[in-house]
């Protein structure tokens, strides 16, 4: 059985991050802001949060090198119940929700070439078909899975860089957007709207931790994991700032406000209707790697939960190549359920809130683990400790509070998922005890 190469795992990190968020979030942010400086500051703040989180996770991943991400970390740091709930969140929202969003965005961009508004069932059918096809590929073997992921991610990075350069160079009438700070920006940056918009941005950066879900399938994870996490996050931060500058530079804000297909609108402004339709198709293809990366990483959480809890052991079954095919099928089913039953923005907000809360507790675990196990070997120690995790916790905590205050329905739904995980943990523990005669 062969492990994944470092370049494949780096591709998973990059592809997990570059997806739905960066191609849709700006439309929601423009509802509250029309300052180019504030909008780019949102994406710079998101980059800082992601880098601080990645450096904190790198220490945990090097010290506790087992697949499963937060499930593995929180089980060791706090209690198996905390790990189970984290895995439950990852399985029900953390991967299935974003997979659904990326597939819907893929279908939205793919149908942008059609004249008129496509019927919702057409978008849903395309999204479901993408999830099913990629599930079959990833459930086969690591060669097919890794080759698909690496190839699509390299194409994605090159196309995004080329799009930014070409759009800025070819636009006839750049938009009169102010990218330098002004006095009135200070009030905007300190507002609740900025905090809620940061949830959209944080969601777009979600995936910087993806390598930790595959730790057991990397050669020498203690040495390679920190480089994979930091390298992938830095590449994405640069691309995100470039993309959002390009969107604001070439397309009218009024045309993008409240819209999902921001990339298509910007491409149409820069290249004309025909160029816009072609670019929309290209951007749709880029989202294939995002859905692919989530279908690759997410089922590993279900797999390790199945290894640890006897009533869920069916989730740990693997094929002859060691691939958790059944767990992949389960995640695909959950993603399809989201596609067919939920609204786009609601999924984005409650998924962003719940994932941010999950990561908040995990980064806090850097302090807890150093206090509880000071002698644990740590091949990598968080750069800038304790300031780095403190920055992450402060900014993330601020956004979580404001989401609960300004979007209570989505925030409470996320908390309900966590409570349901605790209930399910109790039932699984009871059944496991009953089966063992305890």
DRENZADREN-923676 format. One record per residue (C-alpha): x, y, z. Coordinates in Angstrom, 2 decimals. Example, Ala and Ser with C-alpha at 12.3 -4.5 7.8 and 13.67 -1.06 7.14 Angstrom:
2
<xx=12.30	yy=-4.50	zz=7.80>
<xx=13.67	yy=-1.06	zz=7.14>
END
This chain:
438
<xx=0.00	yy=0.00	zz=0.00>
<xx=1.53	yy=3.31	zz=-1.09>
<xx=1.16	yy=6.63	zz=0.71>
<xx=0.25	yy=9.93	zz=-0.91>
<xx=3.14	yy=12.16	zz=-2.00>
<xx=3.69	yy=15.53	zz=-0.31>
<xx=2.76	yy=17.36	zz=-3.52>
<xx=-0.60	yy=15.55	zz=-3.58>
<xx=-1.36	yy=16.55	zz=0.02>
<xx=-0.31	yy=20.15	zz=-0.72>
<xx=-2.68	yy=20.05	zz=-3.68>
<xx=-5.44	yy=18.88	zz=-1.31>
<xx=-4.77	yy=21.88	zz=0.96>
<xx=-4.81	yy=24.37	zz=-1.93>
<xx=-7.84	yy=22.83	zz=-3.63>
<xx=-9.81	yy=22.61	zz=-0.36>
<xx=-9.28	yy=26.34	zz=0.14>
<xx=-9.73	yy=27.70	zz=-3.40>
<xx=-13.33	yy=26.99	zz=-4.15>
<xx=-16.77	yy=28.32	zz=-3.43>
<xx=-15.83	yy=31.11	zz=-1.02>
<xx=-13.54	yy=33.22	zz=-3.17>
<xx=-15.81	yy=32.98	zz=-6.22>
<xx=-19.00	yy=33.93	zz=-4.34>
<xx=-18.27	yy=35.80	zz=-1.07>
<xx=-17.60	yy=39.22	zz=-2.56>
<xx=-21.22	yy=39.49	zz=-3.68>
<xx=-22.40	yy=39.16	zz=-0.07>
<xx=-19.70	yy=41.52	zz=1.29>
<xx=-20.67	yy=44.26	zz=-1.17>
<xx=-24.08	yy=44.44	zz=0.53>
<xx=-22.35	yy=46.17	zz=3.47>
<xx=-19.18	yy=47.75	zz=2.04>
<xx=-18.16	yy=49.72	zz=-1.03>
<xx=-14.61	yy=50.53	zz=0.08>
<xx=-11.95	yy=48.62	zz=-1.86>
<xx=-9.57	yy=49.05	zz=1.07>
<xx=-12.00	yy=47.49	zz=3.57>
<xx=-12.85	yy=44.64	zz=1.23>
<xx=-9.20	yy=43.74	zz=0.62>
<xx=-8.51	yy=44.16	zz=4.35>
<xx=-11.11	yy=41.45	zz=4.96>
<xx=-9.14	yy=39.04	zz=2.76>
<xx=-5.82	yy=40.07	zz=4.33>
<xx=-7.28	yy=39.50	zz=7.80>
<xx=-8.53	yy=36.10	zz=6.66>
<xx=-5.01	yy=35.26	zz=5.43>
<xx=-3.55	yy=36.22	zz=8.83>
<xx=-6.09	yy=34.04	zz=10.64>
<xx=-5.44	yy=31.09	zz=8.31>
<xx=-1.65	yy=31.36	zz=8.65>
<xx=-1.85	yy=31.57	zz=12.44>
<xx=-4.18	yy=28.59	zz=12.46>
<xx=-1.94	yy=26.60	zz=10.09>
<xx=1.14	yy=27.22	zz=12.26>
<xx=-0.80	yy=26.11	zz=15.35>
<xx=-2.17	yy=22.99	zz=13.64>
<xx=1.33	yy=22.17	zz=12.37>
<xx=2.51	yy=21.73	zz=15.96>
<xx=-0.44	yy=19.49	zz=16.81>
<xx=-0.12	yy=17.49	zz=13.59>
<xx=3.60	yy=16.87	zz=14.12>
<xx=3.07	yy=15.85	zz=17.76>
<xx=-0.04	yy=13.70	zz=17.10>
<xx=0.47	yy=12.31	zz=13.55>
<xx=-2.68	yy=10.32	zz=12.90>
<xx=-5.33	yy=10.93	zz=10.24>
<xx=-8.58	yy=12.52	zz=11.31>
<xx=-7.69	yy=16.17	zz=11.88>
<xx=-9.59	yy=17.74	zz=14.78>
<xx=-11.09	yy=14.37	zz=15.71>
<xx=-7.62	yy=13.04	zz=16.45>
<xx=-6.40	yy=16.22	zz=18.18>
<xx=-9.39	yy=16.82	zz=20.45>
<xx=-9.60	yy=13.14	zz=21.46>
<xx=-6.02	yy=13.33	zz=22.79>
<xx=-6.13	yy=16.87	zz=24.18>
<xx=-9.54	yy=16.97	zz=25.88>
<xx=-11.68	yy=13.81	zz=25.88>
<xx=-12.96	yy=11.21	zz=23.39>
<xx=-16.36	yy=12.96	zz=23.54>
<xx=-14.81	yy=16.20	zz=22.27>
<xx=-13.08	yy=14.28	zz=19.47>
<xx=-16.28	yy=12.50	zz=18.51>
<xx=-18.29	yy=15.73	zz=18.37>
<xx=-15.57	yy=17.30	zz=16.24>
<xx=-15.68	yy=14.34	zz=13.88>
<xx=-19.46	yy=14.52	zz=13.84>
<xx=-19.28	yy=18.20	zz=12.87>
<xx=-16.70	yy=17.44	zz=10.17>
<xx=-18.82	yy=14.63	zz=8.76>
<xx=-22.20	yy=16.40	zz=8.83>
<xx=-21.17	yy=19.99	zz=8.03>
<xx=-17.41	yy=20.35	zz=7.72>
<xx=-17.05	yy=18.43	zz=4.48>
<xx=-20.55	yy=17.55	zz=3.28>
<xx=-21.74	yy=21.19	zz=3.46>
<xx=-18.75	yy=22.72	zz=1.60>
<xx=-18.83	yy=19.86	zz=-0.92>
<xx=-22.44	yy=20.74	zz=-1.65>
<xx=-21.63	yy=24.46	zz=-1.95>
<xx=-18.70	yy=23.83	zz=-4.31>
<xx=-20.81	yy=21.50	zz=-6.46>
<xx=-23.65	yy=24.05	zz=-6.63>
<xx=-21.17	yy=26.79	zz=-7.58>
<xx=-19.68	yy=24.51	zz=-10.24>
<xx=-23.14	yy=23.99	zz=-11.71>
<xx=-23.96	yy=27.72	zz=-11.50>
<xx=-20.81	yy=28.67	zz=-13.43>
<xx=-21.24	yy=25.80	zz=-15.89>
<xx=-24.75	yy=26.97	zz=-16.79>
<xx=-23.67	yy=30.63	zz=-17.09>
<xx=-23.05	yy=29.95	zz=-20.80>
<xx=-26.78	yy=29.34	zz=-21.30>
<xx=-29.07	yy=32.17	zz=-22.28>
<xx=-31.56	yy=33.03	zz=-19.57>
<xx=-31.84	yy=31.76	zz=-16.00>
<xx=-31.36	yy=27.97	zz=-15.79>
<xx=-33.99	yy=25.98	zz=-13.92>
<xx=-32.98	yy=25.05	zz=-10.34>
<xx=-33.33	yy=21.35	zz=-11.13>
<xx=-30.67	yy=21.64	zz=-13.86>
<xx=-28.17	yy=23.16	zz=-11.40>
<xx=-29.00	yy=20.53	zz=-8.76>
<xx=-28.68	yy=17.69	zz=-11.29>
<xx=-25.24	yy=18.88	zz=-12.45>
<xx=-24.08	yy=19.29	zz=-8.84>
<xx=-25.27	yy=15.81	zz=-7.86>
<xx=-23.67	yy=14.25	zz=-10.95>
<xx=-20.30	yy=15.84	zz=-10.11>
<xx=-20.39	yy=14.49	zz=-6.55>
<xx=-21.22	yy=10.98	zz=-7.75>
<xx=-18.51	yy=10.88	zz=-10.46>
<xx=-15.75	yy=12.13	zz=-8.14>
<xx=-16.85	yy=9.72	zz=-5.40>
<xx=-16.40	yy=6.81	zz=-7.78>
<xx=-12.89	yy=7.98	zz=-8.76>
<xx=-11.73	yy=8.46	zz=-5.16>
<xx=-13.23	yy=5.15	zz=-4.08>
<xx=-11.11	yy=3.27	zz=-6.63>
<xx=-7.40	yy=3.60	zz=-5.71>
<xx=-4.80	yy=6.15	zz=-4.59>
<xx=-3.14	yy=6.42	zz=-8.01>
<xx=-6.35	yy=7.60	zz=-9.69>
<xx=-7.30	yy=9.72	zz=-6.70>
<xx=-3.93	yy=11.44	zz=-6.25>
<xx=-3.35	yy=11.97	zz=-9.98>
<xx=-6.76	yy=13.60	zz=-10.46>
<xx=-6.25	yy=15.88	zz=-7.47>
<xx=-2.72	yy=17.03	zz=-8.31>
<xx=-3.47	yy=17.66	zz=-11.98>
<xx=-6.63	yy=19.70	zz=-11.43>
<xx=-5.00	yy=21.76	zz=-8.65>
<xx=-1.97	yy=22.73	zz=-10.76>
<xx=-4.30	yy=23.78	zz=-13.57>
<xx=-6.39	yy=25.77	zz=-11.06>
<xx=-3.42	yy=27.80	zz=-9.76>
<xx=-2.14	yy=28.57	zz=-13.27>
<xx=-5.57	yy=29.55	zz=-14.60>
<xx=-6.31	yy=31.88	zz=-11.66>
<xx=-2.94	yy=33.63	zz=-12.04>
<xx=-3.50	yy=33.95	zz=-15.80>
<xx=-7.05	yy=35.25	zz=-15.30>
<xx=-5.89	yy=38.00	zz=-12.93>
<xx=-3.10	yy=39.17	zz=-15.26>
<xx=-5.26	yy=39.08	zz=-18.41>
<xx=-8.30	yy=40.76	zz=-16.84>
<xx=-6.31	yy=43.66	zz=-15.38>
<xx=-4.40	yy=44.11	zz=-18.64>
<xx=-7.40	yy=43.93	zz=-20.98>
<xx=-10.17	yy=45.83	zz=-19.16>
<xx=-11.04	yy=48.98	zz=-21.10>
<xx=-12.49	yy=51.01	zz=-18.23>
<xx=-11.11	yy=50.15	zz=-14.77>
<xx=-13.58	yy=50.79	zz=-11.96>
<xx=-13.11	yy=53.89	zz=-9.76>
<xx=-12.48	yy=51.85	zz=-6.61>
<xx=-10.52	yy=53.30	zz=-3.70>
<xx=-7.89	yy=50.85	zz=-2.40>
<xx=-6.15	yy=53.28	zz=-0.02>
<xx=-7.47	yy=53.79	zz=3.56>
<xx=-9.70	yy=56.72	zz=4.46>
<xx=-10.93	yy=58.11	zz=7.78>
<xx=-14.41	yy=56.60	zz=7.44>
<xx=-12.95	yy=53.08	zz=7.07>
<xx=-12.12	yy=52.84	zz=10.78>
<xx=-15.81	yy=52.65	zz=11.78>
<xx=-16.47	yy=49.99	zz=9.12>
<xx=-13.59	yy=47.77	zz=10.28>
<xx=-14.86	yy=47.79	zz=13.86>
<xx=-18.46	yy=47.01	zz=12.92>
<xx=-20.51	yy=43.85	zz=13.34>
<xx=-20.93	yy=43.73	zz=9.56>
<xx=-17.15	yy=43.42	zz=9.19>
<xx=-17.12	yy=40.52	zz=11.66>
<xx=-19.93	yy=38.69	zz=9.85>
<xx=-18.24	yy=39.31	zz=6.48>
<xx=-15.08	yy=37.83	zz=7.99>
<xx=-17.01	yy=34.59	zz=8.47>
<xx=-17.49	yy=34.46	zz=4.68>
<xx=-13.75	yy=35.07	zz=4.25>
<xx=-12.80	yy=32.52	zz=6.88>
<xx=-15.03	yy=30.03	zz=5.09>
<xx=-13.14	yy=30.75	zz=1.87>
<xx=-9.88	yy=29.99	zz=3.67>
<xx=-11.30	yy=26.83	zz=5.24>
<xx=-9.14	yy=23.92	zz=4.15>
<xx=-5.75	yy=25.13	zz=5.39>
<xx=-6.00	yy=22.27	zz=7.88>
<xx=-6.87	yy=19.63	zz=5.26>
<xx=-3.48	yy=17.88	zz=5.40>
<xx=-4.10	yy=16.84	zz=9.02>
<xx=-6.99	yy=14.63	zz=7.85>
<xx=-4.47	yy=12.52	zz=5.89>
<xx=-1.50	yy=12.52	zz=8.32>
<xx=-1.28	yy=8.73	zz=8.48>
<xx=-1.01	yy=8.55	zz=4.68>
<xx=2.06	yy=10.83	zz=4.41>
<xx=5.67	yy=9.62	zz=4.64>
<xx=7.46	yy=11.29	zz=7.61>
<xx=4.46	yy=13.45	zz=8.59>
<xx=6.33	yy=15.10	zz=11.49>
<xx=8.75	yy=16.73	zz=9.05>
<xx=6.50	yy=17.28	zz=6.03>
<xx=3.21	yy=18.36	zz=7.59>
<xx=4.28	yy=21.88	zz=8.74>
<xx=5.75	yy=22.68	zz=5.30>
<xx=2.61	yy=21.41	zz=3.55>
<xx=0.27	yy=23.44	zz=5.77>
<xx=2.23	yy=26.70	zz=5.58>
<xx=3.17	yy=26.41	zz=1.89>
<xx=-0.37	yy=25.68	zz=0.76>
<xx=-1.85	yy=28.49	zz=2.89>
<xx=0.63	yy=31.10	zz=1.60>
<xx=-0.05	yy=30.22	zz=-2.04>
<xx=-3.79	yy=30.61	zz=-1.48>
<xx=-3.46	yy=33.90	zz=0.42>
<xx=-1.60	yy=35.49	zz=-2.49>
<xx=-4.12	yy=34.20	zz=-5.04>
<xx=-7.11	yy=35.39	zz=-2.98>
<xx=-5.82	yy=38.95	zz=-2.67>
<xx=-5.02	yy=39.01	zz=-6.39>
<xx=-8.46	yy=37.66	zz=-7.34>
<xx=-10.44	yy=40.10	zz=-5.23>
<xx=-8.36	yy=43.04	zz=-6.42>
<xx=-9.07	yy=41.90	zz=-9.98>
<xx=-12.81	yy=41.52	zz=-9.39>
<xx=-13.07	yy=45.03	zz=-7.91>
<xx=-10.79	yy=46.55	zz=-10.54>
<xx=-12.66	yy=45.26	zz=-13.60>
<xx=-16.35	yy=44.84	zz=-12.64>
<xx=-18.92	yy=47.38	zz=-11.34>
<xx=-19.83	yy=46.83	zz=-7.70>
<xx=-23.55	yy=47.13	zz=-8.47>
<xx=-23.29	yy=44.27	zz=-10.96>
<xx=-21.66	yy=41.97	zz=-8.37>
<xx=-23.69	yy=42.93	zz=-5.29>
<xx=-25.72	yy=39.94	zz=-4.05>
<xx=-24.60	yy=37.70	zz=-6.93>
<xx=-22.99	yy=34.24	zz=-6.75>
<xx=-21.09	yy=34.04	zz=-10.06>
<xx=-18.64	yy=36.88	zz=-9.30>
<xx=-15.91	yy=35.43	zz=-11.52>
<xx=-18.24	yy=35.25	zz=-14.52>
<xx=-19.39	yy=38.87	zz=-14.02>
<xx=-15.78	yy=40.08	zz=-13.76>
<xx=-14.75	yy=38.07	zz=-16.83>
<xx=-17.64	yy=39.48	zz=-18.86>
<xx=-16.63	yy=43.03	zz=-17.87>
<xx=-13.00	yy=42.40	zz=-18.86>
<xx=-13.35	yy=40.19	zz=-21.94>
<xx=-16.86	yy=40.85	zz=-23.25>
<xx=-19.87	yy=38.48	zz=-23.36>
<xx=-18.15	yy=35.70	zz=-25.34>
<xx=-15.01	yy=35.82	zz=-23.19>
<xx=-17.14	yy=35.89	zz=-20.07>
<xx=-19.01	yy=32.73	zz=-21.04>
<xx=-15.77	yy=30.93	zz=-21.85>
<xx=-14.22	yy=32.02	zz=-18.56>
<xx=-17.34	yy=30.88	zz=-16.71>
<xx=-16.85	yy=27.38	zz=-18.10>
<xx=-13.15	yy=27.43	zz=-17.15>
<xx=-13.96	yy=28.55	zz=-13.60>
<xx=-16.54	yy=25.76	zz=-13.37>
<xx=-13.83	yy=23.24	zz=-14.24>
<xx=-11.60	yy=24.72	zz=-11.53>
<xx=-14.23	yy=23.90	zz=-8.93>
<xx=-13.94	yy=20.21	zz=-9.84>
<xx=-10.68	yy=20.08	zz=-7.85>
<xx=-12.40	yy=21.66	zz=-4.83>
<xx=-15.15	yy=19.05	zz=-4.72>
<xx=-12.51	yy=16.40	zz=-5.40>
<xx=-10.30	yy=17.52	zz=-2.49>
<xx=-13.20	yy=17.42	zz=-0.04>
<xx=-14.25	yy=13.98	zz=-1.25>
<xx=-10.65	yy=12.87	zz=-0.70>
<xx=-10.04	yy=14.30	zz=2.80>
<xx=-13.45	yy=14.21	zz=4.51>
<xx=-14.09	yy=10.45	zz=4.53>
<xx=-10.83	yy=9.91	zz=6.45>
<xx=-12.55	yy=11.45	zz=9.48>
<xx=-15.40	yy=8.96	zz=9.20>
<xx=-12.82	yy=6.20	zz=8.77>
<xx=-10.98	yy=6.90	zz=12.04>
<xx=-14.28	yy=7.30	zz=13.91>
<xx=-15.21	yy=3.85	zz=12.65>
<xx=-11.86	yy=2.48	zz=13.86>
<xx=-12.49	yy=3.80	zz=17.38>
<xx=-16.21	yy=3.10	zz=17.84>
<xx=-17.40	yy=-0.47	zz=17.32>
<xx=-21.03	yy=0.43	zz=16.38>
<xx=-19.64	yy=2.56	zz=13.52>
<xx=-16.96	yy=0.11	zz=12.42>
<xx=-18.52	yy=-0.21	zz=8.99>
<xx=-17.15	yy=3.29	zz=8.23>
<xx=-13.57	yy=2.04	zz=8.61>
<xx=-13.81	yy=-0.62	zz=5.91>
<xx=-11.30	yy=-0.15	zz=3.11>
<xx=-10.81	yy=-1.70	zz=-0.31>
<xx=-7.67	yy=-3.58	zz=-1.40>
<xx=-5.81	yy=-0.26	zz=-1.88>
<xx=-6.64	yy=0.93	zz=1.65>
<xx=-9.22	yy=3.48	zz=0.44>
<xx=-12.27	yy=3.99	zz=2.75>
<xx=-14.79	yy=3.49	zz=-0.05>
<xx=-17.84	yy=3.17	zz=2.19>
<xx=-17.01	yy=6.36	zz=4.09>
<xx=-16.68	yy=8.14	zz=0.74>
<xx=-20.15	yy=6.93	zz=-0.21>
<xx=-21.59	yy=8.17	zz=3.10>
<xx=-20.10	yy=11.65	zz=2.67>
<xx=-21.35	yy=11.78	zz=-0.92>
<xx=-24.85	yy=10.95	zz=0.29>
<xx=-24.75	yy=13.74	zz=2.89>
<xx=-23.50	yy=16.25	zz=0.30>
<xx=-26.30	yy=15.31	zz=-2.10>
<xx=-28.82	yy=15.79	zz=0.74>
<xx=-27.49	yy=19.34	zz=1.28>
<xx=-27.65	yy=20.09	zz=-2.45>
<xx=-31.30	yy=19.06	zz=-2.66>
<xx=-32.58	yy=20.58	zz=0.59>
<xx=-30.74	yy=23.77	zz=1.68>
<xx=-30.23	yy=27.37	zz=0.57>
<xx=-26.76	yy=28.53	zz=-0.49>
<xx=-26.14	yy=31.44	zz=1.89>
<xx=-27.57	yy=29.61	zz=4.92>
<xx=-25.23	yy=26.65	zz=4.31>
<xx=-22.32	yy=29.07	zz=3.95>
<xx=-22.99	yy=30.94	zz=7.22>
<xx=-23.75	yy=27.99	zz=9.49>
<xx=-20.95	yy=25.88	zz=7.98>
<xx=-18.52	yy=28.78	zz=8.39>
<xx=-19.63	yy=29.37	zz=11.99>
<xx=-19.44	yy=25.71	zz=13.02>
<xx=-16.08	yy=25.10	zz=11.36>
<xx=-14.63	yy=28.25	zz=12.95>
<xx=-15.83	yy=27.07	zz=16.37>
<xx=-14.28	yy=23.65	zz=15.75>
<xx=-10.92	yy=25.20	zz=14.82>
<xx=-11.11	yy=27.65	zz=17.75>
<xx=-11.28	yy=24.79	zz=20.26>
<xx=-8.45	yy=22.97	zz=18.42>
<xx=-6.05	yy=25.93	zz=18.39>
<xx=-6.83	yy=26.49	zz=22.08>
<xx=-5.59	yy=22.91	zz=22.47>
<xx=-2.02	yy=24.05	zz=21.68>
<xx=-1.96	yy=25.75	zz=25.10>
<xx=-3.76	yy=22.87	zz=26.82>
<xx=-1.42	yy=20.20	zz=25.39>
<xx=1.72	yy=22.17	zz=26.35>
<xx=0.37	yy=22.47	zz=29.88>
<xx=-0.81	yy=18.86	zz=30.23>
<xx=2.02	yy=17.12	zz=28.32>
<xx=5.07	yy=19.42	zz=28.38>
<xx=7.44	yy=16.51	zz=27.62>
<xx=5.55	yy=15.28	zz=24.53>
<xx=7.96	yy=15.27	zz=21.54>
<xx=7.15	yy=18.24	zz=19.29>
<xx=9.12	yy=18.02	zz=16.01>
<xx=7.64	yy=21.42	zz=15.12>
<xx=6.74	yy=24.20	zz=17.56>
<xx=4.38	yy=27.00	zz=16.55>
<xx=6.33	yy=29.97	zz=15.17>
<xx=5.74	yy=33.10	zz=17.25>
<xx=4.13	yy=31.20	zz=20.16>
<xx=2.13	yy=32.33	zz=22.15>
<xx=1.26	yy=35.35	zz=19.96>
<xx=0.37	yy=33.26	zz=16.89>
<xx=-2.43	yy=31.18	zz=18.48>
<xx=-3.61	yy=34.21	zz=20.47>
<xx=-4.12	yy=36.18	zz=17.23>
<xx=-6.10	yy=33.29	zz=15.78>
<xx=-8.25	yy=32.86	zz=18.89>
<xx=-8.93	yy=36.59	zz=19.27>
<xx=-10.01	yy=37.24	zz=15.67>
<xx=-11.97	yy=34.00	zz=15.36>
<xx=-13.69	yy=34.49	zz=18.72>
<xx=-14.72	yy=38.00	zz=17.70>
<xx=-16.38	yy=36.75	zz=14.51>
<xx=-18.16	yy=33.91	zz=16.34>
<xx=-19.75	yy=36.31	zz=18.84>
<xx=-21.00	yy=38.63	zz=16.13>
<xx=-22.47	yy=35.78	zz=14.08>
<xx=-24.48	yy=34.67	zz=17.11>
<xx=-25.66	yy=38.26	zz=17.61>
<xx=-26.43	yy=39.14	zz=13.97>
<xx=-27.25	yy=35.74	zz=12.40>
<xx=-28.64	yy=33.80	zz=15.42>
<xx=-30.58	yy=31.25	zz=13.35>
<xx=-27.46	yy=29.94	zz=11.57>
<xx=-25.34	yy=30.14	zz=14.72>
<xx=-27.89	yy=28.26	zz=16.82>
<xx=-28.27	yy=25.63	zz=14.09>
<xx=-24.50	yy=25.07	zz=14.26>
<xx=-24.68	yy=24.71	zz=18.05>
<xx=-27.58	yy=22.27	zz=17.63>
<xx=-25.38	yy=20.08	zz=15.39>
<xx=-22.77	yy=20.03	zz=18.17>
<xx=-25.37	yy=19.03	zz=20.79>
<xx=-26.68	yy=16.30	zz=18.48>
<xx=-23.11	yy=15.00	zz=18.23>
<xx=-22.93	yy=14.69	zz=22.02>
<xx=-26.21	yy=12.77	zz=22.03>
<xx=-24.99	yy=10.46	zz=19.27>
<xx=-21.71	yy=9.93	zz=21.18>
<xx=-23.65	yy=8.86	zz=24.26>
<xx=-25.74	yy=6.42	zz=22.20>
<xx=-22.66	yy=4.98	zz=20.47>
<xx=-20.88	yy=4.55	zz=23.81>
<xx=-23.93	yy=2.88	zz=25.34>
<xx=-24.28	yy=0.48	zz=22.41>
<xx=-20.55	yy=-0.31	zz=22.49>
<xx=-20.78	yy=-1.05	zz=26.21>
<xx=-23.86	yy=-3.24	zz=25.69>
<xx=-22.17	yy=-5.23	zz=22.90>
<xx=-19.12	yy=-5.88	zz=25.10>
<xx=-21.33	yy=-6.96	zz=28.00>
<xx=-20.26	yy=-3.99	zz=30.14>
END
